[in-house]
Amino acid sequence: MSKVTDQCRDIKELNILVQVLLNLALADIRKQGVNPLIVETYRSQERQNYLYCQGRTISEVTAKGINTTFATAYCCPRASKKTWTLNSVHKSRKAVDIVPQRMVDGRMTAIWNAKDKETQIIIQTMEKYGFEAGANWSCNPDSPHFQIKGDFTTSFMQNRNNKYITKAIQKALNKKLNIKLNVDGIWGIKTREAVNKFRAKQDYPFQNNGKLAKKALKDLFV
């Protein structure tokens, strides 16, 4: 078992649909000449608690439900805050932290700068594949953080997604089908019909199920 201080960087620990989109995004990022570094993928509740302890006192974190023994072991009030929540999307295997890395003074270096040109390429590309970018949050922006919230498991479908991934899917459907679907982030009847049209075009079984699972999702975005 890994320590709470260790980051998980394994893409295979993520939800299968998030894996598909992340791998497509990473390939796209590399084609643009940027070398992405996966900082963290899945995060356990215990590790989330550890990160919450950074920059906070024992009384602050125990007030949020973290037990005193854990708080005593890991609280570091003088450290910078690492997270603002105990309920990160990392825990649901639907979030990833990414930064660019490149040679600086002869050493491969992670770039932690939201305004950096390569960071901006990563942000724009991740959004293209349906990830919500933490850099765009009005409150507590987090430029390395990307997530796809929703109660989806093995397929995207109506009522099993969010506006960010829905917009990305709508744009991809327009390109693949040469149609003018309204890119509004709402998976309504028109979007479902377009999904089924794409499924029929690809000659998938169950052509009218209105779903995009692993293979269909990859085929849509490539």
N, C-alpha and C positions, 0 to 999 in steps of 0.2 A: 504494500500500500504506500502511495506517495505521501510525503510530508505536506502539511498545510502550507508550508513556505514554497513548495514546488509548483510550477505552472505546468499544466497539461497543454501540449502543443499538437496533439494528435488529431488530425482532421477526421479520422475514422471514429472518434468519440462523439461526433456531432450527429444530429438527426440526418437521415439519408437524403432528404430533399435539400437541406442546407449544404450537405457535402457536394451534391451535384452542382449547385449554383456557385459555391465557393471555388471549386476546382475550375469551373469555366471562367470565373472572374480572375483567378490567379494566372491562368494561361493568358488571358487578355492583358493583364497588367504587365506580364513579362514581355509580351510582344511589343509593348510600348516602351521597352527599355528600362523598366523599373524592377528592382530586385526586392520582392516583398518578404518580410519576416513575420511568420506566425508567432505572436507573443503568447496567446492563450486561447484555448477552445473551451472544452468542458470544465466546469468548476463545481466542486462539491459544496454543500452547505457549510461544512466545516472550514473549507478554505475561504468561502465568502465571509464567514464570521471572523477569520483571522485578518482579512483585508480591512474589515470594518473596524477592527481594533487599532489599526494604524492611524495615529493622529488623534486618538480619543482616550479619555480617561476610563478607569475601571467602572466608575459610577455611571458614566455615559452609556457604556455598552451593556452593562447589566440591566440598565433601565429599559433596554430594547429586547431583553430576554436571553442574552448570552450569559452562561453560568459563570460564577465568580472564579472558579478554578481556571477555566479557559481564559477569562479576561486577565487574571493575574499573570498568567504565563505569556500572554501575547500583546497586551496593551502597551503602546508606545506613544504617549501623548506628544512627544517632540517630533515624531515623524510626520511627513506630509500625509494628508488624507488620500487613501487609495480608492475608496468607493463611498457612495452616498446612500447605499441601500443594502439591505440583507436579502433582497429578492431579485438578484440579477438574472437576466435571460440566459446567461452562461449556464445556470443550473439546469435549465430545460434543454440544453444541448443545441441551442439555436442562436448562439452568438459567438463571435470571434474577434480578437484584437489583432490588428495588423499595422505595421509601420514599414516604411522603406528602409533598406540598408544599403550602404555604399562605402567605398574606400574614402577615409578621411585621414590625412597624415600617415598613409601607409597601413591603416588598420580598418577592417570591416566594422562599420559603426551603424547602430540603429539610430534613425533620425526621429526625434520626438518633437516635431514642429508642425503644427496644423497648417501653417502658411507655406511650408516647403512645397516646391513645385511637384516633387514626386509624391508627397502626401496627398496633394490635390488630385493627382492622377488616380491614386488608389481610391479616394473617396468617390470620384465621379464614376469610376468603373464598377465599384461595388454597388452603387446605386443603380447602375444599368441592369444589374442582375437581381434587383429586388431587395437589397439590403437597406435597412434604415441606418443612416450614418449618425453616430453620436456627435460628430463635429457640428451638426446642424441644430442641436438642441439649444433652445434659448436659455435653459437653466442647467447649469453644470455640464457644459459641452465636453465631450470625450472623443477626441479625434481618432484614436486608434480603434474605437469600438464600432462594430457593425452587427446588426441583429435582424432576425425575421421573426417577429412575434406572431402568435396565433396558436390555435389548438389543433393544427394539422399534425398528422403522423406520417403516413406513407404517400399521401397525395394532396395536391391543392384542389379545392373545389369551392363552390359557393358556400359562404359562411365558415370557411376553414382557412382564412388568410387575413391579410391586412391591406391597407391602401398602397403600401410601398411595393409589395410583391405583385399586387393586382395590376398596378400601373405598368410595371416591368413586363408582365405577361401580356397585357393589352398592346403594348408597343411591339412586342415580339410577334403577336398574332397579326397585327397590321402588316408587318414586314413579310411574314411567311405567306400570308393569304392575299396580300395586295388589296386590303380592305381599309376602311376608314372608321374603325371602331373608336368610340369616344374614350380617350385616355383620362378617366376620371377617378380611378381607384375604387370603383364600385363594381363588384362582380354580380351583375344583374343578368337578365334574360339574354341580352345581346352578347355579353361576354361568354355565357354558357353556350350559346349557339355557335359562336366563333370557335370555342374549344372543340365542340363536336365536329365542326367543319374541318378543323385541323386533324382531329382523330381519324375522320373518314378519309382525308387526303393521304394520311400515312398508312391507311389500311390496318389500323389497330383493331383487335377484338373489342367488343362492347363499345362500339363507336359513339353511342349516344349517352355515355355515362357522365359526361361533363367534368371529367377528372383529368388531372395531369400528375401522373406518378413519375417514377424515376426516369424511365426511358423516354416517355413523352416530353418530360420537362427538358431533358438534355437535347432531344431532337428539335424542340422549339427554339432553343437559344443558340444552337450552332449554325 
